[in-house]
Amino acid sequence: MAGGRSGRRLATALALTAVLSACGSNPKTESLEGYTAEQLYKQGELVLETGKRPQDSLRYFQEIERLYPYTEYAKRALIMQAFTLHKTKKYEESRAASQRFLDFYPDDEDAAYAQYLMALSYYDQIDDVGRDQGLTFQALQAMRDVIEKYPDSEYAQSAILKFDLAFDHLAAKEMEIGRYYLKRKHYAAALNRFRTVVQDFQTTTHTAEALHRLVECYLALGFESEAQTAAAILGYNYQSSPFYQDSFNLLKGRGLSPEAKGDSWLTKIYRQMVRGEWL
């Protein structure tokens, strides 16, 4: 079967190439109006799979939409456009093609894939931690759309994984800024960043360090009860972490120990996380 399909595909490609060559025209500029939707689709697939320039396949898929609108091949060509545009890193155009597919074919079996491609177009643009994180927020929302709209699709699990990674990326940004302020002894500004991680990004890999940095900030500002409470939360959840040992040593050096004290925002988190008191 596979050999037969390959043979037919090659025959179609050769036939198309032969006609174009006979006309003495450049295949990139020659009109494709004389070809069937199937011929154009197979040629687009062939160029995408074997050509050195996958973007050259776009012309065939786009011509199908123009010449044979509202057909099955037009639908398939549109999702292939979205895929090819993403593959060639034309992310904004890929999103536009994916959205058109969702607008035209919201109940199609490939709708989940179109939604996933839209999410990937944001996710694959997330740069290093030092850049603006606007795209990360957009990636999170787009991945959430995949998870919520298509929970039983084959793309949901991948979307969940990428959602968690993007979420962790945002926490990393907060930590980077917090460390910057802490290094320059701008303790109040640093504290706000680490608090954000503890309150809003508890499930990320940065929470243990954020709690330790809170201990450092609060001790520097003279708020010993808050420092002790942060260390208590750290000890309860991350006792094997080297950050807990560092916090413990800091407190011990001042004759203090990790324990929940006072009635700060950290005390409330302690009651929720350790004692299970949510009201």
SERO-4910 file (N, C-alpha, C, O; in steps of 0.05 Angstrom, whole numbers):
BEGIN
 pado doro    nc1    nc2    nc3   cac1   cac2   cac3    cc1    cc2    cc3    oc1    oc2    oc3
  Met    A     16    -24      0      0      0      0     17     25      0     12     44    -15
  Ala    A     38     25     18     55     49     20     69     54     -6     72     77    -15
  Gly    A     79     32    -19     93     35    -44     74     46    -66     83     62    -83
  Gly    A     49     36    -66     30     46    -86     24     75    -83     23     90   -102
  Arg    A     20     84    -58     15    113    -53     39    129    -62     35    150    -74
  Ser    A     64    120    -56     88    135    -63     89    136    -93     97    157   -104
  Gly    A     82    114   -107     84    114   -136     64    134   -148     71    148   -167
  Arg    A     40    134   -138     19    152   -148     27    181   -143     23    199   -160
  Arg    A     38    186   -119     47    213   -112     69    223   -131     69    245   -140
  Leu    A     88    204   -136    110    212   -154    100    217   -182    109    235   -196
  Ala    A     81    200   -191     70    203   -218     56    230   -221     59    244   -241
  Thr    A     41    238   -200     27    263   -200     47    286   -201     43    306   -216
  Ala    A     68    284   -185     88    305   -185    102    307   -211    107    329   -221
  Leu    A    109    284   -223    123    285   -249    105    297   -271    114    312   -288
  Ala    A     79    289   -270     60    300   -290     58    330   -287     58    344   -308
  Leu    A     56    340   -263     53    368   -259     78    383   -268     77    404   -281
  Thr    A    101    371   -261    127    384   -268    130    384   -298    140    404   -310
  Ala    A    122    362   -311    125    360   -340    108    381   -354    118    394   -373
  Val    A     84    385   -346     66    405   -358     78    433   -355     78    449   -373
  Leu    A     87    439   -330     98    465   -325    123    470   -342    128    492   -352
  Ser    A    140    449   -344    164    452   -360    158    456   -389    171    471   -403
  Ala    A    137    442   -398    129    445   -426    121    473   -433    125    483   -455
  Cys    A    109    486   -414    100    514   -418    124    533   -418    121    556   -426
  Gly    A    147    523   -409    170    540   -408    168    562   -387    181    583   -390
  Ser    A    153    557   -366    149    577   -345    160    568   -319    166    545   -315
  Asn    A    164    587   -301    174    582   -274    151    570   -258    130    583   -256
  Pro    A    154    546   -246    133    534   -230    123    552   -208    100    549   -198
  Lys    A    140    570   -199    132    587   -176    112    609   -185     98    620   -169
  Thr    A    112    615   -211     95    637   -221     73    627   -240     54    642   -245
  Glu    A     76    603   -250     57    592   -269     29    588   -256     28    580   -233
  Ser    A      8    595   -271    -19    590   -261    -24    560   -257    -15    544   -273
  Leu    A    -37    554   -235    -43    526   -229    -72    519   -233    -82    499   -223
  Glu    A    -86    536   -248   -115    533   -251   -123    508   -266   -146    499   -265
  Gly    A   -105    495   -281   -112    472   -296   -110    446   -281   -114    424   -293
  Tyr    A   -104    447   -255    -99    422   -240   -122    417   -220   -134    436   -210
  Thr    A   -126    392   -215   -147    385   -196   -138    391   -167   -114    395   -162
  Ala    A   -157    391   -150   -151    396   -121   -133    374   -111   -115    379    -95
  Glu    A   -138    349   -120   -121    327   -110    -93    329   -120    -74    325   -105
  Gln    A    -89    337   -145    -62    341   -156    -47    363   -140    -23    359   -133
  Leu    A    -60    385   -135    -47    407   -121    -40    398    -92    -18    404    -82
  Tyr    A    -58    384    -80    -54    376    -52    -30    356    -50    -13    359    -33
  Lys    A    -29    337    -68     -7    318    -68     20    331    -74     40    324    -63
  Gln    A     19    350    -93     44    364    -99     53    381    -75     77    382    -69
  Gly    A     34    394    -61     41    408    -37     53    390    -16     73    398     -3
  Glu    A     42    367    -12     52    347      7     81    339     -1     98    338     16
  Leu    A     85    334    -27    111    325    -36    132    346    -31    154    340    -22
  Val    A    126    371    -38    145    393    -33    151    396     -3    174    401      5
  Leu    A    130    394     13    133    396     42    151    374     53    168    380     71
  Glu    A    148    350     43    162    327     55    190    325     44    208    316     58
  Thr    A    195    332     19    221    326      6    236    351     -3    260    349     -8
  Gly    A    223    374     -4    236    398    -14    254    410      7    251    407     31
  Lys    A    274    426     -2    292    440     16    279    465     27    288    476     47
  Arg    A    258    474     14    243    498     23    214    491     28    197    493     10
  Pro    A    207    482     52    180    474     58    159    496     53    136    490     48
  Gln    A    168    521     54    150    543     50    139    544     21    118    556     16
  Asp    A    154    530      3    144    530    -25    119    513    -28    104    517    -48
  Ser    A    113    496     -9     88    481    -10     63    498     -6     41    490    -13
  Leu    A     67    521      7     44    538     14     28    546    -11      3    547    -10
  Arg    A     42    551    -33     28    560    -57      7    540    -66    -15    547    -74
  Tyr    A     14    514    -65     -5    493    -73    -29    492    -55    -52    490    -64
  Phe    A    -24    493    -29    -47    492    -10    -64    517    -12    -89    515    -10
  Gln    A    -52    540    -16    -67    565    -19    -84    565    -44   -107    575    -44
  Glu    A    -73    554    -66    -88    553    -91   -112    535    -89   -133    540   -101
  Ile    A   -110    513    -73   -133    496    -69   -156    512    -56   -179    509    -65
  Glu    A   -150    528    -36   -170    544    -23   -183    563    -43   -207    568    -42
  Arg    A   -167    574    -61   -177    594    -80   -193    581   -102   -215    591   -109
  Leu    A   -183    559   -113   -196    547   -136   -218    528   -129   -237    524   -144
  Tyr    A   -216    515   -105   -235    495    -98   -246    500    -69   -243    483    -52
  Pro    A   -258    523    -65   -268    529    -38   -291    510    -30   -305    500    -47
  Tyr    A   -294    507     -4   -316    491      8   -314    461      1   -334    446      3
  Thr    A   -291    452     -8   -287    423    -14   -271    411      9   -260    424     26
  Glu    A   -271    384      9   -255    370     29   -226    376     27   -212    379     47
  Tyr    A   -216    379      2   -188    386     -1   -181    414      8   -159    420     18
  Ala    A   -201    433      6   -196    460     16   -193    459     46   -177    474     57
  Lys    A   -209    443     59   -207    440     88   -180    429     96   -167    439    114
  Arg    A   -172    408     83   -146    395     89   -123    414     83   -103    414     97
  Ala    A   -126    429     61   -105    448     53   -101    470     73    -79    480     78
  Leu    A   -123    478     86   -122    500    105   -106    492    130    -90    507    141
  Ile    A   -111    467    140    -96    458    164    -67    454    157    -50    457    174
  Met    A    -62    446    132    -34    443    123    -20    470    121      4    472    126
  Gln    A    -35    490    114    -23    517    113    -15    525    142      7    535    146
  Ala    A    -33    521    161    -26    528    188     -2    513    198     16    524    211
  Phe    A      0    487    191     23    471    199     49    481    186     69    484    200
  Thr    A     48    485    160     71    494    145     81    521    155    105    526    158
  Leu    A     63    539    160     70    566    170     84    564    197    102    579    203
  His    A     73    546    214     86    543    240    114    530    237    133    538    250
  Lys    A    116    511    219    141    497    214    162    516    205    186    514    212
  Thr    A    154    536    189    173    556    179    175    581    197    186    601    189
  Lys    A    164    579    220    166    600    241    151    626    234    159    647    244
  Lys    A    131    624    217    114    647    212     90    645    230     68    638    222
  Tyr    A     96    650    256     77    644    277     50    659    275     29    648    279
  Glu    A     52    685    269     28    701    268     10    691    245    -14    690    248
  Glu    A     22    685    222      7    675    199     -5    647    205    -27    641    197
  Ser    A     10    631    220      0    605    228    -24    607    246    -43    592    243
  Arg    A    -23    626    264    -46    631    282    -71    639    266    -93    630    271
  Ala    A    -66    656    246    -88    666    229   -101    643    214   -126    641    212
  Ala    A    -84    625    203    -95    602    188   -109    583    206   -130    572    199
  Ser    A    -98    579    230   -111    561    250   -138    572    258   -157    557    261
  Gln    A   -139    598    262   -165    611    270   -185    609    248   -209    604    253
  Arg    A   -176    612    223   -195    609    201   -207    581    200   -230    577    194
  Phe    A   -189    561    205   -198    534    205   -220    530    227   -240    517    222
  Leu    A   -215    541    251   -234    538    273   -260    553    267   -282    544    274
  Asp    A   -258    575    253   -282    590    245   -299    575    225   -323    575    227
  Phe    A   -285    563    205   -300    549    184   -308    521    191   -330    511    183
  Tyr    A   -291    507    207   -296    479    213   -294    473    243   -277    458    252
  Pro    A   -311    486    260   -308    484    289   -313    455    300   -303    449    321
  Asp    A   -327    439    285   -333    412    294   -317    391    280   -322    367    284
  Asp    A   -298    399    264   -282    379    250   -263    364    268   -255    375    290
  Glu    A   -255    340    260   -237    325    277   -209    338    280   -194    331    299
  Asp    A   -202    356    262   -176    369    263   -178    396    279   -159    411    280
  Ala    A   -202    403    289   -205    428    304   -187    428    329   -175    449    335
  Ala    A   -184    406    342   -166    405    366   -137    410    358   -123    424    372
  Tyr    A   -129    400    334   -102    405    325    -98    434    318    -77    446    323
  Ala    A   -118    446    305   -117    475    299   -114    492    324    -98    510    325
  Gln    A   -129    485    345   -127    499    370    -99    495    383    -88    514    394
  Tyr    A    -89    471    380    -62    465    391    -41    481    376    -22    491    388
  Leu    A    -44    482    349    -24    498    334    -24    527    342     -3    540    343
  Met    A    -48    538    348    -49    566    357    -34    569    383    -19    588    387
  Ala    A    -37    550    401    -23    551    427      7    548    423     22    563    435
  Leu    A     15    530    405     44    526    400     56    551    388     80    557    393
  Ser    A     41    566    372     52    590    359     60    611    380     78    626    375
  Tyr    A     47    611    403     55    628    425     78    615    441     98    628    447
  Tyr    A     74    590    447     93    576    464    121    576    452    141    580    466
  Asp    A    123    570    426    149    568    413    163    595    410    185    596    400
  Gln    A    149    617    417    162    643    416    171    653    444    182    674    446
  Ile    A    166    636    464    175    644    491    206    645    491    219    625    486
  Asp    A    216    668    497    245    672    496    257    666    524    243    656    541
  Asp    A    282    673    527    295    669    553    282    686    574    266    704    569
  Val    A    288    679    599    275    692    622    278    722    622    261    736    633
  Gly    A    299    732    611    304    761    612    286    778    595    286    802    597
  Arg    A    270    766    577    253    781    559    226    787    571    219    775    592
  Asp    A    211    804    558    183    810    566    167    784    564    171    768    545
  Gln    A    150    779    583    135    754    585    107    755    575     90    738    582
  Gly    A    100    775    559     73    777    548     65    752    532     42    743    535
  Leu    A     83    741    516     77    718    501     73    694    519     58    675    512
  Thr    A     86    693    542     82    671    560     54    670    571     41    649    573
  Phe    A     43    694    577     15    695    586     -4    686    564    -23    672    569
  Gln    A      2    694    539    -15    686    517    -13    656    512    -33    643    506
  Ala    A     11    645    516     15    616    513     -1    601    534    -13    580    528
  Leu    A     -1    611    559    -16    598    580    -46    598    574    -59    577    577
  Gln    A    -57    620    565    -85    621    558    -92    603    535   -112    589    535
  Ala    A    -74    602    515    -79    586    492    -78    556    499    -94    540    489
  Met    A    -59    548    515    -57    520    524    -81    513    541    -91    490    540
  Arg    A    -90    532    558   -114    527    574   -139    521    555   -155    504    561
  Asp    A   -140    536    533   -162    532    514   -162    503    503   -183    491    501
  Val    A   -138    494    497   -136    466    487   -146    446    508   -161    428    502
  Ile    A   -136    450    533   -143    432    555   -172    432    561   -184    411    565
  Glu    A   -184    456    561   -213    458    568   -232    451    546   -253    439    550
  Lys    A   -225    458    521   -243    453    498   -240    425    487   -259    414    477
  Tyr    A   -216    413    489   -211    387    478   -197    369    498   -176    359    493
  Pro    A   -210    364    521   -196    349    542   -191    320    535   -173    308    546
  Asp    A   -206    309    516   -202    281    508   -185    278    483   -182    255    473
  Ser    A   -175    299    473   -159    298    448   -131    288    455   -122    288    478
  Glu    A   -117    280    434    -89    271    437    -70    294    443    -47    290    450
  Tyr    A    -80    319    441    -63    342    446    -65    353    475    -49    370    483
  Ala    A    -85    344    489    -90    355    516    -67    350    535    -59    368    550
  Gln    A    -55    326    535    -34    320    553     -9    337    547      4    346    566
  Ser    A     -3    340    522     20    357    514     14    386    523     33    400    531
  Ala    A    -10    395    520    -18    422    528    -14    426    558     -5    447    567
  Ile    A    -21    406    573    -18    407    602     11    410    610     19    426    626
  Leu    A     28    394    597     57    395    602     68    422    595     83    434    611
  Lys    A     61    432    572     71    458    564     60    481    580     73    501    585
  Phe    A     35    478    590     24    498    608     40    500    633     47    522    642
  Asp    A     47    477    645     63    476    669     91    489    665    101    503    682
  Leu    A    103    483    641    129    495    635    128    525    632    146    539    641
  Ala    A    107    534    619    103    563    615     98    577    642    108    599    647
  Phe    A     82    564    659     77    574    686    102    576    702    107    596    715
  Asp    A    119    556    700    145    556    713    162    579    702    178    591    717
  His    A    160    584    677    175    605    664    169    633    676    186    649    680
  Leu    A    143    637    681    135    663    693    146    665    721    155    687    729
  Ala    A    145    644    736    157    644    763    186    650    762    197    665    779
  Ala    A    200    639    742    229    644    739    234    673    734    254    684    744
  Lys    A    217    686    719    220    715    714    218    731    740    234    749    745
  Glu    A    198    724    756    194    738    782    219    734    800    228    752    813
  Met    A    230    710    800    253    704    816    277    720    806    293    730    822
  Glu    A    280    722    780    303    737    769    302    766    778    323    777    786
  Ile    A    279    778    776    276    806    784    280    809    814    293    828    824
  Gly    A    269    790    830    272    790    859    301    789    867    310    803    885
  Arg    A    316    771    854    345    768    861    360    794    854    378    802    868
  Tyr    A    352    806    832    365    832    824    361    853    846    381    866    853
  Tyr    A    337    855    856    332    875    878    347    867    903    358    884    917
  Leu    A    346    841    910    358    831    934    388    837    934    400    845    954
  Lys    A    401    832    912    430    836    909    437    865    914    459    871    924
  Arg    A    419    883    907    424    912    911    412    923    936    411    947    941
  Lys    A    403    904    953    392    910    980    367    927    979    360    942    997
  His    A    352    924    957    325    936    955    305    916    966    290    903    950
  Tyr    A    305    912    992    292    889   1004    261    890   1000    249    869    995
  Ala    A    249    913   1002    220    914    999    211    906    971    192    892    968
  Ala    A    226    916    951    220    909    923    224    880    918    208    867    904
  Ala    A    246    869    929    252    840    926    230    824    939    221    803    928
  Leu    A    222    832    963    202    817    978    176    814    962    164    793    962
  Asn    A    168    835    948    143    834    933    144    813    911    125    799    905
  Arg    A    168    810    898    171    790    877    170    762    888    157    744    877
  Phe    A    184    757    910    184    730    922    157    723    933    149    700    933
  Arg    A    143    743    943    116    738    953     97    729    931     81    711    934
  Thr    A    101    742    907     84    734    884     88    704    877     69    690    871
  Val    A    114    695    878    119    667    872    106    649    892     94    629    884
  Val    A    108    656    918     96    639    939     66    638    937     53    618    941
  Gln    A     54    661    932     25    663    931     13    652    905     -8    638    905
  Asp    A     25    660    882     13    654    856     25    631    841     13    621    822
  Phe    A     49    623    849     63    602    833     73    579    852     95    570    849
  Gln    A     56    571    870     63    551    890     71    525    878     87    510    890
  Thr    A     60    518    855     64    492    843     90    490    826     96    470    815
  Thr    A    104    512    824    128    512    807    153    503    823    152    499    847
  Thr    A    175    501    808    200    492    820    214    514    835    236    509    847
  His    A    203    538    836    217    561    848    208    568    876    218    586    888
  Thr    A    188    554    886    176    561    912    195    559    935    196    576    952
  Ala    A    211    537    935    230    534    958    249    557    959    254    568    981
  Glu    A    261    565    937    280    587    937    266    613    945    277    629    960
  Ala    A    241    617    935    226    641    941    222    644    971    225    666    982
  Leu    A    215    622    984    212    622   1013    238    629   1028    238    645   1047
  His    A    260    618   1018    286    624   1030    293    653   1027    303    666   1045
  Arg    A    288    664   1003    294    692    998    276    710   1015    284    732   1023
  Leu    A    252    701   1021    235    716   1039    247    717   1067    247    738   1080
  Val    A    259    695   1075    272    695   1101    295    716   1101    298    731   1120
  Glu    A    310    716   1080    332    736   1078    322    764   1079    332    781   1094
  Cys    A    301    770   1063    290    797   1062    278    806   1089    284    828   1098
  Tyr    A    262    788   1101    250    796   1126    270    800   1148    267    818   1165
  Leu    A    291    783   1149    312    787   1169    326    814   1165    333    828   1184
  Ala    A    331    820   1139    345    845   1133    328    869   1141    339    890   1148
  Leu    A    302    867   1139    283    888   1146    276    888   1176    263    907   1186
  Gly    A    284    868   1190    279    866   1219    252    854   1226    243    857   1249
  Phe    A    239    840   1208    214    827   1213    219    797   1219    217    780   1202
  Glu    A    226    792   1244    235    765   1251    212    744   1251    216    722   1242
  Ser    A    188    752   1259    165    734   1259    159    724   1231    154    700   1227
  Glu    A    159    742   1212    154    735   1184    175    716   1173    170    697   1159
  Ala    A    201    722   1181    223    705   1172    220    677   1184    225    657   1170
  Gln    A    213    675   1209    209    649   1221    186    634   1208    187    609   1205
  Thr    A    165    648   1202    142    634   1189    149    624   1161    141    602   1154
  Ala    A    163    640   1146    171    632   1119    188    607   1121    186    588   1105
  Ala    A    206    606   1140    223    583   1144    207    559   1153    214    536   1146
  Ala    A    186    563   1169    169    541   1178    155    528   1154    153    503   1152
  Ile    A    145    544   1136    132    534   1111    152    519   1094    147    498   1084
  Leu    A    176    531   1092    197    518   1077    205    491   1088    209    471   1074
  Gly    A    207    490   1115    214    465   1128    192    444   1125    199    420   1123
  Tyr    A    167    452   1126    146    433   1123    144    421   1096    139    397   1093
  Asn    A    148    437   1075    145    428   1048    171    419   1034    170    403   1016
  Tyr    A    193    431   1043    218    426   1028    241    422   1047    263    433   1044
  Gln    A    237    405   1067    258    401   1088    284    390   1077    305    395   1087
  Ser    A    282    375   1055    306    363   1043    321    383   1025    342    377   1014
  Ser    A    309    406   1020    321    426   1002    344    440   1016    343    446   1040
  Pro    A    365    445   1001    388    461   1012    379    489   1021    391    501   1038
  Phe    A    357    499   1009    347    525   1016    337    525   1045    339    545   1059
  Tyr    A    326    503   1054    316    501   1081    339    502   1101    338    516   1121
  Gln    A    361    488   1094    384    488   1112    396    516   1114    405    525   1135
  Asp    A    396    530   1091    407    558   1091    389    576   1109    400    592   1124
  Ser    A    363    573   1106    345    589   1123    348    582   1152    348    600   1169
  Phe    A    350    556   1158    353    547   1186    379    559   1198    378    569   1221
  Asn    A    400    560   1183    425    571   1192    423    601   1197    435    611   1216
  Leu    A    409    615   1179    406    644   1183    391    650   1209    399    667   1224
  Leu    A    370    635   1214    354    639   1238    370    631   1263    370    646   1283
  Lys    A    383    609   1261    399    599   1284    421    620   1292    427    623   1315
  Gly    A    432    633   1272    452    654   1277    441    677   1293    457    693   1304
  Arg    A    415    680   1293    402    702   1309    387    691   1333    371    705   1345
  Gly    A    392    666   1339    378    654   1362    349    649   1357    333    648   1376
  Leu    A    341    645   1332    313    640   1325    310    612   1313    330    599   1306
  Ser    A    285    604   1310    279    578   1298    255    580   1280    239    598   1283
  Pro    A    252    561   1261    229    562   1243    203    556   1258    201    534   1270
  Glu    A    185    574   1258    159    570   1271    139    591   1262    147    614   1257
  Ala    A    114    584   1260     94    603   1251     88    623   1274     81    615   1296
  Lys    A     92    648   1268     87    669   1289     73    693   1276     76    698   1252
  Gly    A     58    707   1293     45    731   1284     20    725   1268      9    703   1269
  Asp    A     11    745   1252    -13    742   1236    -10    755   1209    -27    769   1199
  Ser    A     13    749   1196     19    760   1170      7    743   1148     -6    722   1154
  Trp    A     10    751   1123      0    735   1100     13    708   1100      1    688   1091
  Leu    A     38    706   1110     51    680   1111     39    662   1131     38    637   1127
  Thr    A     30    673   1153     16    657   1174     -9    644   1163    -15    621   1169
  Lys    A    -23    659   1146    -47    648   1134    -40    625   1115    -54    605   1114
  Ile    A    -19    629   1100    -10    607   1082     -2    583   1098     -8    560   1091
  Tyr    A     12    588   1121     20    566   1138     -5    550   1148     -5    526   1148
  Arg    A    -25    565   1156    -49    551   1166    -63    535   1144    -73    514   1149
  Gln    A    -62    546   1120    -74    532   1098    -59    507   1089    -70    486   1086
  Met    A    -32    511   1086    -16    489   1076     -9    468   1096     -9    444   1090
  Val    A     -5    476   1121      4    457   1141    -19    446   1157    -20    422   1163
  Arg    A    -37    463   1165    -59    455   1182    -85    449   1167   -104    438   1178
  Gly    A    -86    457   1142   -109    452   1126   -133    470   1134   -156    462   1129
  Glu    A   -127    493   1145   -148    512   1154   -152    532   1131   -136    551   1129
  Trp    A   -173    529   1115   -177    546   1092   -197    568   1098   -200    586   1081
  Leu    A   -211    568   1120   -231    589   1126   -220    607   1147   -234    626   1155
***
